[in-house]
């Protein structure tokens, strides 16, 4: 979301992401869409409600947001260690 609380226009967001990638010294090629997937995954991993992520990404349908959220290995290990009987011994 832009500072005014409205969704970024595609070109505007692409320029902003490119600027930050260059400033960070990232040499890998990537598309804004990859960063949207990463942001969605990190937000959910850190406790954000998926409906808030849906609003952040500007998705009309929650099922679209579900495609963006991936299972991170760190979170999977944490959930396993906290919930699986074999890990809780």
N, C-alpha and C positions, 0 to 999 in steps of 0.2 A: 504494500500500500504506500502511496505517496504521502508526503507530509500533510497534505490537505485531507487525508483520510479516504481518498478515492483510489481505485485501482490504477496502476501505471498503464500507460499506453505501451504496446509491444515495443516500438522503436525506442521509447524513453527508457524502458527497463533494460533493453539490450545494451544501450549506451552506458547506463549506470553500472551494470554488471561488468562490462568490458573494462571500464575505468578501474573498478576495484580489483579485478583479476590482474590487470597490468600493475597496479600499485602494490599488490601482494607478491608480485614476482612469480605467479603461477605460470608455468610454461606449457602445461597440458592444454590441449584443445578441449573445448566443451561448449555446450549450448546452455542458454538460460533455462531450458527445460530440465536439464540435469540438476541445476542448482535449486529449482523449485521442488524436485523430488527430494533432494537432500534436506532442504529447509523443512518440508512437511514431515519427513522422518524424524529429524532432530526435535521438532516441536512436540510430536506425539511422545517420543522417548523421554522428553523432559516434563511430561505431564499435561500437555495441552489437550483439551477436548477436541476430538476430530471435527466437531461442528465449528469450532473457532478456526481451525486450520482451513476448513472449507470456505469460510468467509474471507480469511486472509488471502487464499488463492483465487477467490472470485468464482468459485464453481457453483453452478446452479443445482447440481445433483451431487449428493453425498457419495454416490458410487464412483464418481470421477475422482474425488479426493482419496477414496480408498485405494485407487490405482497408484496414486502418488506416494502413499505411505508404505515404506518397506520395513521388513523386520531386520533390525540391526543385530549383529552377533553379540555385541556387548549387552544389549537389552535382553536378548534371548537367554544368555548365560545368567543374567541377574534373575530373571523370572524362573528359570530352571532351579537355580540354587535356593531360591526362596519358597518354591512351591512343590517341587518334586520330592516324593518320599525318600528316594535313594540319595538325594543330595542333602537331605536334612538330618542324616544319621549322626 
